[in-house]
Amino acid sequence: MEQLIYGIHPVRECLRSGTRPVSCLFVARGAGSPGLKAVVQLAQRQGHTIRFEPRNLLDQQVGGANHQGVVAVCVARPYVEMEDLLDGLGPAPLVVLLDSVKDPRNLGAVLRCCAAAGVDGVVVTKDHAAGVTATVSKAAAGGLEYLSIARVNNLARAIDQLKTKGIWVAGVETGQPLGCQDLDLTLGTALVLGSEGAGLRRLVRGKCDFLASIPTPGPIQSLNVSVAAGIVLYEAIRQRGLSRNS
């Protein structure tokens, strides 16, 4: 199955990673930003078909979304099986589970954080949740190409599977007395983040070994799920002493 992805960062990272074949690039005539030129040059070096078309044609292809002058036709981003994700985990892995995140832009922003933090795997739910679409790819700004993403029917069962691997499961939820900075995130850890508004479902919450919150001393107590993901992931990076060049 083919999929459209659009935007300079998503298309560039798709080309750079080589994780899925690209059959054609559509580039808006007259568009000449440095970022777009770099994408076109990369596609030319790799031998991809490039079609220079009027901008309104690209607008029609993506339903008026902000494509930044480039649309790629590529193989749809495949999910991995949960068992394959588990088999690929190394020592002390860092995994993120998303409990029914519905907004595709939120999902994309979370995936961007996950890719930047170098997580070992992401688990999302099939029902009442956003799937990996072109909108998600745009919001992830290329991060999608570097992640192993499993899509499951039953998140509680996925948590049990992670526990058989010796991974501790921590739910991130507003109002918990334990702070995320109090968790030992140097151990193999799965972080569970809930949906917009509803948070963690009761059964999922009950499966967590720990429930922790992000300290919010100001008058606003809750955070967007992608912001929460970024904060907790970079607390894990801080504890693990990782750097960009590690």
C-alpha positions as CSV (number, residue, x, y, z in Angstrom):
1,M,0.0,0.0,0.0
2,E,1.3,3.5,-0.9
3,Q,1.0,6.6,1.2
4,L,1.6,10.3,0.7
5,I,3.9,12.1,3.0
6,Y,4.6,15.8,2.8
7,G,6.8,18.5,4.3
8,I,10.5,19.0,4.1
9,H,11.5,17.2,7.2
10,P,9.3,14.1,6.8
11,V,10.3,13.6,3.1
12,R,14.0,14.3,3.8
13,E,14.1,11.7,6.6
14,C,12.2,9.2,4.6
15,L,14.9,9.5,1.9
16,R,17.8,9.5,4.3
17,S,16.7,6.5,6.3
18,G,15.9,4.3,3.3
19,T,13.3,2.5,5.4
20,R,10.6,2.5,2.8
21,P,10.7,2.8,-1.0
22,V,9.7,6.1,-2.6
23,S,8.2,5.9,-6.0
24,C,7.9,9.6,-6.9
25,L,8.4,13.1,-5.5
26,F,6.2,16.0,-6.5
27,V,7.8,19.4,-6.1
28,A,6.1,22.7,-6.4
29,R,7.4,24.8,-9.4
30,G,9.2,27.9,-8.3
31,A,9.7,26.8,-4.7
32,G,13.3,27.4,-3.8
33,S,13.9,27.3,-0.1
34,P,17.3,25.9,0.9
35,G,15.6,23.0,2.7
36,L,13.6,22.0,-0.3
37,K,16.6,22.3,-2.6
38,A,18.5,19.9,-0.3
39,V,15.6,17.4,-0.5
40,V,15.6,17.6,-4.3
41,Q,19.3,17.1,-4.5
42,L,19.1,14.1,-2.2
43,A,16.4,12.6,-4.3
44,Q,18.3,13.2,-7.5
45,R,21.4,11.5,-6.0
46,Q,19.3,8.5,-5.1
47,G,17.8,8.3,-8.5
48,H,14.1,9.0,-7.6
49,T,11.6,10.2,-10.1
50,I,10.9,13.9,-9.5
51,R,7.9,15.8,-11.0
52,F,7.8,19.6,-10.8
53,E,4.1,20.6,-10.7
54,P,2.0,23.6,-10.0
55,R,1.6,24.3,-6.3
56,N,-2.2,23.9,-6.5
57,L,-1.8,20.3,-7.6
58,L,0.2,19.5,-4.5
59,D,-2.4,21.4,-2.5
60,Q,-5.1,19.1,-3.9
61,Q,-3.1,16.0,-3.2
62,V,-2.8,16.7,0.5
63,G,-6.2,18.4,1.0
64,G,-4.7,21.9,1.5
65,A,-2.3,20.9,4.3
66,N,1.1,22.7,4.6
67,H,3.3,20.6,2.3
68,Q,6.1,23.1,2.1
69,G,6.5,22.4,-1.6
70,V,7.1,18.7,-1.6
71,V,5.0,15.5,-1.5
72,A,6.4,12.0,-1.7
73,V,4.6,8.9,-2.8
74,C,6.0,6.0,-0.7
75,V,5.2,2.7,0.8
76,A,3.0,3.1,3.9
77,R,4.8,3.0,7.2
78,P,4.5,-0.6,8.4
79,Y,3.7,-1.5,12.0
80,V,5.8,-4.2,13.7
81,E,4.3,-7.2,15.5
82,M,4.4,-6.8,19.3
83,E,6.4,-10.0,19.5
84,D,9.0,-8.7,17.1
85,L,9.2,-5.4,19.1
86,L,9.8,-7.5,22.3
87,D,12.4,-9.7,20.6
88,G,14.3,-6.6,19.4
89,L,14.7,-5.0,22.8
90,G,18.2,-4.8,24.3
91,P,19.2,-4.4,27.9
92,A,17.4,-1.7,30.0
93,P,15.2,-0.6,27.1
94,L,13.0,2.5,27.1
95,V,9.5,1.9,25.6
96,V,6.6,4.3,25.3
97,L,3.0,3.1,25.4
98,L,0.1,5.4,24.3
99,D,-3.3,4.7,25.7
100,S,-5.8,5.8,23.0
101,V,-4.2,9.0,21.9
102,K,-6.8,10.3,19.4
103,D,-5.4,13.5,17.9
104,P,-3.0,12.7,15.0
105,R,-1.0,15.9,15.6
106,N,-0.5,14.9,19.3
107,L,0.5,11.4,18.2
108,G,3.0,12.8,15.7
109,A,4.5,15.2,18.3
110,V,4.9,12.3,20.7
111,L,6.6,10.2,18.1
112,R,8.9,13.0,17.3
113,C,9.9,13.1,21.0
114,C,10.4,9.4,21.0
115,A,12.7,9.5,18.0
116,A,14.7,12.3,19.4
117,A,15.1,10.5,22.7
118,G,16.1,7.2,21.0
119,V,13.3,5.0,22.5
120,D,13.5,1.3,21.7
121,G,9.8,0.9,20.8
122,V,6.4,2.5,20.8
123,V,3.1,0.7,21.4
124,V,-0.2,2.3,20.3
125,T,-3.8,1.1,20.4
126,K,-5.9,0.2,17.5
127,D,-9.3,1.2,18.8
128,H,-10.4,4.8,19.5
129,A,-6.9,6.1,18.6
130,A,-5.1,7.8,15.8
131,G,-3.2,5.6,13.3
132,V,0.0,6.4,11.5
133,T,-1.2,8.7,8.7
134,A,0.3,11.5,6.6
135,T,-0.8,14.0,9.2
136,V,1.1,12.1,11.9
137,S,4.1,11.8,9.7
138,K,4.1,15.6,9.2
139,A,3.8,16.3,12.9
140,A,6.6,13.8,13.6
141,A,8.9,15.8,11.3
142,G,10.7,12.7,10.1
143,G,10.9,10.9,13.4
144,L,8.5,8.2,12.2
145,E,11.2,6.7,10.0
146,Y,13.4,5.7,13.0
147,L,10.8,4.1,15.3
148,S,9.5,0.6,15.8
149,I,5.8,1.0,16.3
150,A,3.5,-1.9,17.4
151,R,-0.3,-1.5,17.2
152,V,-2.3,-3.7,19.6
153,N,-5.9,-4.4,20.4
154,N,-5.2,-4.9,24.1
155,L,-2.8,-2.5,25.8
156,A,-3.1,-4.3,29.2
157,R,-1.9,-7.5,27.5
158,A,1.0,-5.7,26.0
159,I,2.0,-4.4,29.4
160,D,2.0,-8.0,30.7
161,Q,4.2,-9.0,27.8
162,L,6.6,-6.3,28.7
163,K,6.7,-7.4,32.3
164,T,7.8,-10.9,31.2
165,K,10.9,-9.2,29.8
166,G,11.7,-7.7,33.3
167,I,10.5,-4.2,32.2
168,W,9.0,-1.9,34.9
169,V,5.9,-0.1,33.8
170,A,5.2,3.5,34.9
171,G,2.0,5.3,34.2
172,V,2.3,9.1,33.8
173,E,-0.8,10.7,35.4
174,T,-1.6,14.1,36.9
175,G,-2.0,14.4,40.7
176,Q,0.2,11.4,41.7
177,P,2.3,11.9,44.8
178,L,5.3,10.2,43.2
179,G,7.1,12.5,40.7
180,C,8.7,11.2,37.5
181,Q,12.0,12.4,38.8
182,D,11.6,9.9,41.7
183,L,11.5,6.9,39.3
184,D,14.6,4.9,38.5
185,L,14.5,5.3,34.8
186,T,17.9,3.7,34.3
187,L,16.2,0.3,34.5
188,G,14.2,-1.2,31.7
189,T,11.2,1.0,31.6
190,A,7.9,1.3,29.8
191,L,6.2,4.7,30.1
192,V,2.5,4.8,29.7
193,L,0.7,8.0,28.7
194,G,-3.0,8.4,28.5
195,S,-5.4,10.0,26.0
196,E,-6.3,13.6,25.8
197,G,-8.8,14.4,28.4
198,A,-9.5,10.9,29.7
199,G,-6.0,10.0,30.7
200,L,-5.2,6.4,31.5
201,R,-8.0,3.8,31.4
202,R,-8.8,2.0,34.6
203,L,-7.5,-1.4,33.5
204,V,-4.3,0.1,32.1
205,R,-3.7,2.1,35.2
206,G,-4.1,-1.0,37.3
207,K,-1.4,-2.8,35.3
208,C,1.2,-0.2,36.0
209,D,3.9,-0.9,38.6
210,F,4.1,2.8,39.4
211,L,2.0,5.9,38.8
212,A,4.0,9.2,38.7
213,S,3.2,12.8,37.8
214,I,5.2,15.7,36.4
215,P,5.7,18.4,39.0
216,T,3.5,21.4,38.1
217,P,3.9,24.1,40.8
218,G,2.0,26.6,38.7
219,P,-1.8,27.1,38.5
220,I,-2.1,24.8,35.5
221,Q,-1.9,21.1,36.6
222,S,-2.2,19.2,33.3
223,L,0.0,19.1,30.2
224,N,-0.5,18.1,26.6
225,V,0.4,14.5,26.1
226,S,3.3,15.4,23.7
227,V,4.7,17.9,26.2
228,A,4.4,15.3,29.0
229,A,6.2,12.7,26.8
230,G,9.1,15.1,26.1
231,I,9.5,15.9,29.8
232,V,9.5,12.4,31.1
233,L,11.7,11.0,28.2
234,Y,14.3,13.7,28.8
235,E,14.3,12.9,32.6
236,A,15.1,9.3,31.5
237,I,17.9,10.6,29.3
238,R,19.3,12.7,32.2
239,Q,19.3,9.8,34.5
240,R,20.9,7.5,32.0
241,G,23.6,10.0,31.3
242,L,23.2,9.8,27.6
243,S,24.3,12.5,25.2
244,R,23.9,13.0,21.5
245,N,27.3,11.4,20.8
246,S,26.8,8.4,23.1
